[in-house]
Amino acid sequence: MSTEMDPIVGNWYQHVDRGLDFEVVAVDDDSATVEVQFVDGTLDEIALDDWYELELEPAEPPEDWTGPLEDDEADDADYDAGDVDVDDWDEPPPERPRRGGRSGGLDDDWGGGDLED
């Protein structure tokens, strides 16, 4: 059985066969992919063609779906908002290295007919 639901950014879905809940975080029409994020924070991509072959149901966001994004020790940090120098706001942020392509991941698990395993 396949889904007729379009991937909508911000919506949560459940992969019925696997019981996995995830949120759609991006849809790239140019590369025909859907980027999803699981409750544990793991990101994955699904080919748009494969999306429509999945057996999906709408799902409710988990109670604490921000859990993997929060820093548990942030409250323990020795930080005072008064220590921030307003002059620093004009400086550009430091450069961050770009991530190269995907490294394996769960992409193979999303393929069309392989879901019944």
Legacy VTK file of the C-alpha trace (Angstrom):
# vtk DataFile Version 3.0
C-alpha trace
ASCII
DATASET POLYDATA
POINTS 117 float
0.000 0.000 0.000
1.329 3.417 -0.846
0.585 6.856 0.514
-1.223 9.622 -1.274
-0.031 12.217 1.234
2.305 14.897 0.006
5.295 15.584 2.252
4.596 18.813 4.122
7.398 20.560 6.003
6.622 20.638 9.726
4.198 17.701 9.629
4.845 14.470 11.512
4.309 11.054 9.967
4.598 7.442 11.069
6.074 4.750 8.860
3.415 2.104 9.539
5.545 -0.988 8.828
8.467 0.150 10.943
6.675 2.210 13.599
9.062 5.132 13.100
7.808 8.659 13.749
9.504 11.499 11.926
9.036 15.121 10.892
9.485 16.435 7.365
12.073 19.199 7.656
12.637 19.990 3.964
11.393 19.130 0.490
13.830 19.776 -2.345
11.999 19.843 -5.668
15.249 20.262 -7.605
16.761 17.016 -6.306
13.340 15.373 -5.754
14.110 14.488 -2.124
12.385 14.764 1.232
14.551 15.402 4.303
13.189 13.936 7.524
14.234 14.087 11.160
13.511 11.310 13.618
12.683 11.834 17.295
16.299 11.078 18.271
17.534 13.897 16.013
18.798 11.666 13.193
18.379 13.181 9.730
17.729 11.205 6.559
16.675 11.779 2.970
13.996 9.944 1.027
13.676 10.095 -2.745
10.353 11.718 -3.603
9.406 8.704 -5.748
10.047 6.425 -2.752
7.964 8.700 -0.485
4.817 7.859 -2.396
5.567 4.120 -2.103
5.757 4.237 1.710
2.871 3.273 3.943
2.536 6.398 6.068
0.006 7.824 8.472
-0.135 11.305 9.975
1.359 11.364 13.469
1.298 13.723 16.416
4.576 15.316 17.463
6.091 13.547 20.482
5.614 15.269 23.826
9.272 16.301 23.993
10.285 16.312 20.340
12.902 19.017 20.969
14.830 16.704 23.302
17.732 15.899 20.971
18.137 19.573 20.128
18.390 20.835 23.677
21.603 21.166 25.639
20.986 19.548 29.024
23.857 21.447 30.599
22.891 24.882 29.251
21.405 25.867 32.608
24.635 24.866 34.339
26.798 27.044 32.125
28.664 29.903 33.736
26.989 32.477 31.492
25.471 35.838 32.195
23.613 37.701 29.452
25.125 40.880 30.844
28.568 39.622 29.763
27.681 39.948 26.065
29.264 42.960 24.381
26.809 44.640 22.000
29.755 45.645 19.763
30.346 41.923 19.042
26.986 41.705 17.290
28.379 43.478 14.223
31.108 40.881 13.699
30.352 38.061 11.249
30.057 34.605 12.776
33.087 32.323 12.514
33.202 30.115 9.421
31.990 26.569 9.948
33.196 23.678 7.800
30.589 22.459 5.300
29.483 18.887 5.507
30.257 16.821 2.459
27.473 14.626 0.990
25.586 11.998 2.861
27.367 9.107 4.467
25.221 6.019 4.177
22.503 6.407 6.764
19.045 4.954 6.499
18.466 5.854 2.860
18.614 2.221 1.737
15.805 1.356 4.168
13.389 3.717 2.420
13.547 2.130 -1.035
10.269 1.064 -2.641
9.793 -2.693 -2.262
12.381 -3.281 0.488
10.092 -2.250 3.329
8.477 -5.620 3.977
11.730 -7.088 5.428
LINES 1 118
117 0 1 2 3 4 5 6 7 8 9 10 11 12 13 14 15 16 17 18 19 20 21 22 23 24 25 26 27 28 29 30 31 32 33 34 35 36 37 38 39 40 41 42 43 44 45 46 47 48 49 50 51 52 53 54 55 56 57 58 59 60 61 62 63 64 65 66 67 68 69 70 71 72 73 74 75 76 77 78 79 80 81 82 83 84 85 86 87 88 89 90 91 92 93 94 95 96 97 98 99 100 101 102 103 104 105 106 107 108 109 110 111 112 113 114 115 116
